[in-house]
Amino acid sequence: MSGLSYAHGTSTTALLGDTIGRNLDRAVEAFGEREALVDVVSGRRWTYAAFGAAVDELARGLMASGVAKGDRVGIWAVNCPEWVLVQYATARIGAVMVTINPAYRAHELAYVLRQAGISVLAASLAHRTSDYRSLVEQVHADCPALRSVHYIGDPSWDELTAAARSVTPEQLASREAELSCDDPINIQYTSGTTGFPKGATLSHHNILNNGYFVGEMVAYTEHDRVCLPVPFYHCFEWFAFGVCAGEMTTP
């Protein structure tokens, strides 16, 4: 993607031209010891510095597993801190995160895995009555691009983060230096009420600016705390994280 231009209106506020990763770096530098993410259910808390370090570890783990720039990484999970780590880690390395509705059944999951060309899937172990591992096993053979699945709270997740040791911080920085704010970062699927769901692609530029200007509109500051009870898999969550320079809380 090259040669893009943007039409600017009469606003005196310039659009942000950063990637998600560079934006996070600035937040870590400015607010390192402040809380960035709180998960009420598990009681886990991350400062910006700790959150940035956890994101980098997972990003290096994904690189070690063979995820290249532009590869599709799916996340099929209920709201949890690992969801947010995957969100930022994929952005760090130029992968495209594909968010999958936690309520999907096997045929819906298979459609998205094939249609988006997902090569790596991060997933919960279960949701309500759905055994995710069983559902993935049902469709895996029909999804040729899918080469690995990592379940949150399972040894396969620990293996992913442990793999980070084989990728240096310098290698991660080199990958990130290749990225542009115009690069795709996320594929969101429509509800599919009149046909199969359609994948809509969002960029760093799109998400950061939506989040930033929503934050400006409601006058958020770095001292505010935002509670996010809605499902993470749809776009409201992405823009909400773009808003925050304070703290995000998952109830």
SULZI-V384711 format. One record per residue. N is the residue number from 1. RES is the residue in one small letter. SS is DSSP state (A for helix, B for strand, O for the rest). Layout:
N_RES_SS ; N_RES_SS
//
This chain:
1_m_O ; 2_s_O ; 3_g_O ; 4_l_O ; 5_s_O ; 6_y_O ; 7_a_O ; 8_h_O ; 9_g_O ; 10_t_O ; 11_s_O ; 12_t_O ; 13_t_O ; 14_a_O ; 15_l_O ; 16_l_O ; 17_g_O ; 18_d_O ; 19_t_O ; 20_i_A ; 21_g_A ; 22_r_A ; 23_n_A ; 24_l_A ; 25_d_A ; 26_r_A ; 27_a_A ; 28_v_A ; 29_e_A ; 30_a_A ; 31_f_A ; 32_g_O ; 33_e_O ; 34_r_O ; 35_e_B ; 36_a_B ; 37_l_B ; 38_v_B ; 39_d_B ; 40_v_O ; 41_v_O ; 42_s_O ; 43_g_O ; 44_r_B ; 45_r_B ; 46_w_B ; 47_t_B ; 48_y_A ; 49_a_A ; 50_a_A ; 51_f_A ; 52_g_A ; 53_a_A ; 54_a_A ; 55_v_A ; 56_d_A ; 57_e_A ; 58_l_A ; 59_a_A ; 60_r_A ; 61_g_A ; 62_l_A ; 63_m_A ; 64_a_A ; 65_s_O ; 66_g_O ; 67_v_O ; 68_a_O ; 69_k_O ; 70_g_O ; 71_d_O ; 72_r_B ; 73_v_B ; 74_g_B ; 75_i_B ; 76_w_B ; 77_a_O ; 78_v_O ; 79_n_O ; 80_c_O ; 81_p_A ; 82_e_A ; 83_w_A ; 84_v_A ; 85_l_A ; 86_v_A ; 87_q_A ; 88_y_A ; 89_a_A ; 90_t_A ; 91_a_A ; 92_r_A ; 93_i_A ; 94_g_O ; 95_a_O ; 96_v_B ; 97_m_B ; 98_v_B ; 99_t_B ; 100_i_O ; 101_n_O ; 102_p_O ; 103_a_O ; 104_y_O ; 105_r_O ; 106_a_A ; 107_h_A ; 108_e_A ; 109_l_A ; 110_a_A ; 111_y_A ; 112_v_A ; 113_l_A ; 114_r_A ; 115_q_A ; 116_a_A ; 117_g_O ; 118_i_B ; 119_s_B ; 120_v_B ; 121_l_B ; 122_a_B ; 123_a_B ; 124_s_O ; 125_l_O ; 126_a_B ; 127_h_B ; 128_r_O ; 129_t_O ; 130_s_B ; 131_d_B ; 132_y_A ; 133_r_A ; 134_s_A ; 135_l_A ; 136_v_A ; 137_e_A ; 138_q_A ; 139_v_A ; 140_h_A ; 141_a_A ; 142_d_A ; 143_c_O ; 144_p_O ; 145_a_O ; 146_l_O ; 147_r_O ; 148_s_B ; 149_v_B ; 150_h_B ; 151_y_B ; 152_i_O ; 153_g_O ; 154_d_O ; 155_p_A ; 156_s_A ; 157_w_A ; 158_d_A ; 159_e_A ; 160_l_A ; 161_t_A ; 162_a_A ; 163_a_A ; 164_a_A ; 165_r_A ; 166_s_A ; 167_v_O ; 168_t_O ; 169_p_A ; 170_e_A ; 171_q_A ; 172_l_A ; 173_a_A ; 174_s_A ; 175_r_A ; 176_e_A ; 177_a_A ; 178_e_O ; 179_l_O ; 180_s_O ; 181_c_O ; 182_d_O ; 183_d_O ; 184_p_B ; 185_i_B ; 186_n_B ; 187_i_B ; 188_q_B ; 189_y_B ; 190_t_O ; 191_s_O ; 192_g_O ; 193_t_O ; 194_t_O ; 195_g_O ; 196_f_O ; 197_p_O ; 198_k_O ; 199_g_B ; 200_a_B ; 201_t_B ; 202_l_B ; 203_s_B ; 204_h_A ; 205_h_A ; 206_n_A ; 207_i_A ; 208_l_A ; 209_n_A ; 210_n_A ; 211_g_A ; 212_y_A ; 213_f_A ; 214_v_A ; 215_g_A ; 216_e_A ; 217_m_A ; 218_v_O ; 219_a_O ; 220_y_O ; 221_t_O ; 222_e_O ; 223_h_O ; 224_d_O ; 225_r_B ; 226_v_B ; 227_c_B ; 228_l_O ; 229_p_O ; 230_v_O ; 231_p_O ; 232_f_O ; 233_y_O ; 234_h_O ; 235_c_A ; 236_f_A ; 237_e_A ; 238_w_A ; 239_f_A ; 240_a_A ; 241_f_A ; 242_g_A ; 243_v_A ; 244_c_O ; 245_a_O ; 246_g_O ; 247_e_B ; 248_m_B ; 249_t_B ; 250_t_B ; 251_p_O
//
